[in-house]
Structures are given as structure tokens and as C-alpha cells.
Amino acid sequence: MFWLGVGIAAGVALSRKASNTARQATPAGLASNLADAMRELANAAGAFGAEVRAGMTEREQELHDTVEQRTGVPTRHGDTQRGRHAYSADRVADRAARQARAPQADG
């Protein structure tokens, strides 16, 4: 009886495996596998992009903090909204004001 049960279980398992493999070899099965692979790839690319954007934001904040620490000049976090030209003009004006306040060396 034991060996009969083992034989039946093995036959059922092999039969299921063979039918599953045969289904995957059909055009519909291949299309399903391809669709699943593309979905996984799209999800991975989206996750990678999100991680890159998060890293960029974090690094940008670190750079802003470093500039503020070393120069004492607050950075403009909203420069993308005001436009880069306005931000650059403000930086030039700030630099000119600092140079005007600095003591002149008699050379």
C-alpha cells in the first residue's frame, strides 16, 4: 500500500509539472511570461528612479547645508521656481556687497 501511494503521488506531481511546462510553451504561456517579465522590469526601473531622485534630493540638501556652513550665506532652496537667472543675479549682488564691506588691503 505504501509504495502504491508513493507511486500515485509521484505520478500526480509529474503530471502537473508536465502540463504546466506544456502550457508555458504555448504562445499564450510565452506571452504571459513575457508580460510578467516586462511588468517586473518596469517596477524595478520605477523603484530605481525613485531611489535616484531621493538620493539626489538628499545630496542637494547636504550641499546646501555645506555652503551655508562655510560661507554663512543662506542658499535659495526655491531657485528653480524663481528661475536660475534671478538666483545668479542675487548671488552676484551678494558677492559684491560682501566685497564692499570687506576691508581693502593697501598693496
C-alpha positions, 0 to 999 in steps of 0.5 A: 500500500505504501509504495502504491501511494508513493507511486500515485503521488509521484505520478500526480506531481509529474503530471502537473509539472508536465502540463504546466511546462506544456502550457508555458510553451504555448504562445499564450504561456510565452506571452504571459511570461513575457508580460510578467517579465516586462511588468517586473522590469518596469517596477524595478526601473520605477523603484530605481528612479525613485531611489535616484531622485531621493538620493539626489534630493538628499545630496542637494540638501547636504550641499546646501547645508555645506555652503551655508556652513562655510560661507554663512550665506543662506542658499535659495532652496526655491531657485528653480521656481524663481528661475536660475537667472534671478538666483545668479543675479542675487548671488552676484549682488551678494558677492559684491556687497560682501566685497564692499564691506570687506576691508581693502588691503593697501598693496 
